[in-house]
Amino acid sequence: MGILYMEKWIHKYKNLEIRGIVADTSCKRCGGEEDVAHLFFRCPFAKQVWDSVPGSSFQHLVVDAPLKTLLVGVHKILTLPPIGLGVTPLFPWILWFTWKARNLLVFENRLISAGETVLKAIKEVKAWQEASFLRKSPQICSSVAETVEPHQDAVRCFSDAAWKKESLRCGLGWIITDPRSNSVLQGSTSRPFVFSVLIAEALALKAVMCAALALGATRLACFSDCQELVFLLNSDGHANELDGILTDISRMVSSVFSVSFHFIPRVENFVADSLAKSALLSCNSSSFNGV
């Protein structure tokens, strides 16, 4: 990740100060002595960056530890499923964009926030993944996407998601009905750092399944208007961006008597669709409403 290069660069910069060529080599943000450990971990800005990483456990690290210990610690940081990185590590890009933010401040007097630094890092990881793992999308076969009829005693779980690419936020909506189509429960929530509509749809499905299990349901028939997601679930498929979410869904499947996944046209999924769009607009925290 170029840590040695950065360390050598800072060392040479300090030598220029000693020789009187540059006036100041202290940290431009906090005034502390700037070395690699300070730049990436000990500076208040660096701490804000790591604290802004979804799923970050940086607060458990001892910032006065040796640089090698700190690097090992951030290597173990796991990113939460909504980001959609799978097993791809995020920390190299966090370090790189922290370095770039530092240079923008030093050489161009431009301030980049901690949140923007993290967002740029995540976007760059996604771009790298797309370039590195180009693959053809599976051709969705309706006979695979719809394999069984819903069990007659299964509760019906309808889910949908509304996703906004510009803000990387999504709204999730779902409704649960009994086998006779009587409405039992509906809910909605919003999530940040969601990098594709497929991830959003998977999160919505996971949410409605969690709600159904909380009600004590043992047979589920899940309906989504995302044909790609239904195909993946019914064909035991894999999508790198859904690592973690599909695992959680599989665990829920194994905890009940039966679960089936079905594609439903959006026009027939209008209640969940409306809830998802409202959640995206309001961006409120999770809420459940009994009906």
N, C-alpha and C positions, 0 to 999 in steps of 0.2 A: 504494500500500500504506500510505499515511499516514505515510511517513517524515518529511515536512516537518512534519506535525502533531505527531509525537512530539518532533521536534527543538525546535519552538516551545514545547511543553509543558515540556520539561526546562529550556529557557532561562528561562521564566517562573518555574519552581520555584527556579532559582538566584537570580533577582532577589528572590524572597521571602526567601531566606537572607540576602542582602545587607541587606535592610530589617529583618532580625531577626524576621520572622514565622515562619520555620521554622528549626530548629536545625542541621540537617545535610542536605546534598544529596549526600554521597558515596555510592558504590555500597554497598548494604546487604549484598552478598555478599562483596566483597573489600576494601572500603574505598578503592578507587581513585576518581579523579575521574570522575564519571558524565556522559558525553555520548553521543550516538547511536552513534558508532563503538565506544566502550567497551561500551555495553549490548549491542550486537548481535554484536560480533566480538572484542573484546580481553579482556573479562572471562573468567576461567577457566571460569565456567559457560557462557558463550556458546560458547567453544571446545569444551566437552564436547557441547553441543547439535549443533554442526556435525559433530563427529567421530562422533556417533551416527546421522547420516543415512546410510542404505544407499546406497552409490555416491558418497558425498561425497568431493570432492577439496579440501576446505577447507585441509588441511594444506599444500597447495602455495601458498596465498595468504600474502602478507606482511601481517601484521595491523597493522603500523605504516603501511601505505599509506593514502592519502586515502580518505575514505568512498565517494566515487564509484567508485574503483577496486575497492574491496571489493564493492560492490553489483554491478558488472559481473562480477566473478569468480564470485559465488554464482549469478548468473543463468545461467551456463554449466554449473552442476552438473547432471549427468544422474542420474536415479534408475534403479535396477536393475529389470529386468522383474518380479521377484516382487511388487513393490509394486503394480503394475498401474495406474500413472498415465498411461501412454502418453507423449504429448508435453506434458502439462500440467505447468507448472513447480511445484515444491514450495516454493521459497524464500520466496514471499510469506507463506505460512502459517507457515513456520518463524519468520520475523520477528514475525508477529502473536502467536504463542503464546509467544515469548520475552518480548515486551512484556507479555502477560497474566501470565506467571509472575513477572515483575518486580513488577507491581502487586499481585499476591496476597501477595508477600513484604513489600512496603512498607506496604500498608494493612491486611492481615489477618494478617500474620506467618505465612503458610502457605508451606511449602517444596514446590516442585514439582521433581522430578528432571529431568535432561536427557533421559533416555529417555522419560519420560512426556510431556514437551513435544513431542518428535518424534512420538510415537505419536498424540497429539491432533491434531497438524498433518496427519498423513497421513490420519487418519479424516475430518477436515474437508474435505480435498481430495476424498476419495471421495464424501462426501455432496454436495459441490458438483457433481461430475461427474454423479452420478445425477440430480440436479435439473435440470442443464443439457442433458443428452443423453438425455432420455427417448425411448425408441424401442421399438417392438414387437419382441418376440423372434421370430426367424424360425420359421415352422412347419416342423418337421423332417419331411422326407419320407424314408421308409426306402429308396426307390429311389435317392435322391441320396446318402444316408448309406452305402449299400453298393453301389458301382458296379462293382467288378471282383472276380473270384476271386483269392485269393492265388496268386502265381507258385509253381509246383511246387518250384522250387529256393530259394525265399526262406526265410530264417530267421524264426521266429515271435517277435515281441516283445510281451509282455503287460505292461501297466502299470496302476497304480491309485494313488490318493491318499486319505489320510485327513486331514481338515481340521477344526480346532477354532476356531470363531468367536471364543470368549472370549479366547484367547491369540494368535490370528492366526498360529498355527504349523501346519505340516502335515508329515505323514509321507509319503514316496514309496516305492513298492515296485515292483519289476519282475522279470521272469524271461524268459530267452531260451532257445528250444529250436531244435533243428535241424529241417530239413524233415520228418524222421520222428518229430517230437515228443519227441526225447530232450533232457532238460534239459542246457543248456550252461553257463549263468551266471545268477546271481540277485544282486540288490543292493537296498540301501535307504539312505535318508538322511532328514534332517529339515531344514526350512527355516523361518526366522522371517519376519515381515512379509509374509505371504501373505494377500491381502485377499478372496479368494473361492475357492470349491471349483473353479471353472472354471480359474483360474490354477494351482491345485495339480495338477489333472489334466493340464494342458498341460506343466507342469514334469516330471511323471512320464513323460509320453511322450517329452519331449526327453531325459530321462536314459537311458531304455532305448535310444533311437536312438544316443546317444553311445556307450553301452556296446557296442552291436552293431557300430558302425563301428570301434571300437577293436579288436574281434576280427577285423576285416578283411572283414566281410560286405559284399556288393555288391548283394544283393537282400533287401528287408525287407518283411514283412507285419506291420503294427502293429495290435494289438488293445487297445481301451479300452472300459470300461463307461460312459463319458461320451458319450452320444449327441450332445449339442450340440457337443462338440469334434470328433467324427468328421464331423459335418455341415459344420462350418466348414472343415475340411481338404479334404473331397471336393468342396465347392462353391466353393472359393477365396474363402470368406467373410472377414469382418473383424470383430474385436471390439476396441474401444479398449483394454480392460484387458489384452489379450494382445499388444499391440505389443511387439516385441522377441523374444518367445518364438516367435511364428509366423514371424518373419523368420529366426531361427536354424534352425527346423525346415525352412523352405524351402531354406536353404543346404545342409543335409544331404541333402535330397531330390535336389538338383541334383548332388550329388557321387557318387551311386551309379547303378547301372543301372536299378533300379526300386524303388518304395516304394508300398505300398497301405495304406489305413487302413480298419479294420473295427470295427463295434460288436459287443460281446460281452456277454451278460448277466452280471451280477455273480456269479451262482452258478457260472458257468463260469470266472470270473477269481479264484477263491478264493485261489490262491497269492500273486499280486501284492497282493490285498486284505489278506491276513494280514501280509505284509511291511510294507505301508504303515501298518497299525494299530500294529504293533510299533515301527516307527520313530517314530511320533508319541508313543508312550508313553515311549520311552527318550530321544528327542530327542538322539541321538548324532550325531556327524559322519558324513559319507558313508563307506560301507563296501561292498566288493565281496567276494562269496564264491563261489569257483569250485565247481562241482558236477560 
